[in-house]
């Protein structure tokens, strides 16, 4: 009876080859998934930045209409605070990719400092 219980214990675990195959499959799946995750994250940051630029553009147009400003008038981002939903800290939305927004003259679109990068954080 003892010999029968010993043989059961030897067959209870995984072999080294089985573990290596599982690790190889996990590595292959990670090699496929990680670049897609990075690409999706970059695209989502770019879309969020473009949406923030659209908010700034709409707020700038609203400010210009309410203050009877002609095309080409200059403004600051502080002028737009009443027209934009602020963050919980009371600040203007920031670029999720770490860029900074800069105002332009009325009639022109606001810009992000990351507009020169391959992500193109600019209004279409």
SULMOMO-V859447 format. One record per backbone hydrogen bond with DSSP energy under -0.5 kcal/mol. CO is the residue of the C=O (numbers start at 1). NH is the residue of the N-H. E is the energy in kcal/mol with one decimal. If there is no record, write none. Layout:
co=CO nh=NH e=E
co=CO nh=NH e=E
This chain:
co=1 nh=5 e=-1.6
co=2 nh=6 e=-1.7
co=3 nh=7 e=-1.6
co=4 nh=8 e=-1.2
co=5 nh=9 e=-1.4
co=6 nh=10 e=-1.4
co=7 nh=11 e=-1.1
co=9 nh=12 e=-0.7
co=15 nh=19 e=-2.0
co=16 nh=20 e=-2.3
co=17 nh=21 e=-2.1
co=18 nh=22 e=-2.1
co=19 nh=23 e=-2.3
co=20 nh=24 e=-2.3
co=21 nh=25 e=-2.3
co=22 nh=26 e=-2.4
co=23 nh=27 e=-2.4
co=24 nh=28 e=-2.2
co=25 nh=29 e=-2.4
co=26 nh=30 e=-2.3
co=27 nh=31 e=-2.2
co=28 nh=32 e=-1.3
co=29 nh=33 e=-2.5
co=30 nh=34 e=-2.5
co=32 nh=36 e=-0.8
co=33 nh=37 e=-2.3
co=34 nh=38 e=-2.4
co=35 nh=39 e=-2.4
co=36 nh=40 e=-2.3
co=37 nh=41 e=-2.3
co=38 nh=42 e=-2.3
co=39 nh=43 e=-2.3
co=40 nh=44 e=-2.2
co=41 nh=45 e=-2.2
co=42 nh=46 e=-2.3
co=43 nh=47 e=-2.3
co=44 nh=48 e=-2.3
co=45 nh=49 e=-2.2
co=46 nh=50 e=-2.5
co=47 nh=51 e=-2.2
co=48 nh=52 e=-2.1
co=49 nh=53 e=-2.4
co=50 nh=54 e=-2.2
co=51 nh=55 e=-2.1
co=52 nh=56 e=-2.5
co=53 nh=57 e=-2.5
co=54 nh=58 e=-2.7
co=55 nh=59 e=-2.6
co=56 nh=60 e=-2.5
co=57 nh=61 e=-2.2
co=58 nh=62 e=-2.3
co=59 nh=63 e=-2.8
co=60 nh=64 e=-2.5
co=61 nh=65 e=-2.2
co=62 nh=66 e=-2.6
co=63 nh=67 e=-2.0
co=64 nh=69 e=-2.6
co=65 nh=68 e=-0.9
co=70 nh=73 e=-1.8
co=73 nh=106 e=-3.0
co=76 nh=79 e=-0.8
co=76 nh=80 e=-0.6
co=77 nh=80 e=-0.8
co=78 nh=81 e=-1.1
co=80 nh=83 e=-1.7
co=80 nh=84 e=-0.7
co=81 nh=84 e=-0.9
co=84 nh=86 e=-0.5
co=87 nh=90 e=-1.9
co=91 nh=87 e=-3.0
co=95 nh=98 e=-1.7
co=99 nh=95 e=-0.8
co=100 nh=113 e=-2.2
co=102 nh=111 e=-2.0
co=105 nh=108 e=-2.1
co=106 nh=72 e=-1.7
co=111 nh=102 e=-2.4
co=112 nh=115 e=-1.7
co=114 nh=117 e=-1.4
co=114 nh=121 e=-0.7
co=117 nh=120 e=-1.7
co=120 nh=122 e=-1.8
co=121 nh=112 e=-0.6
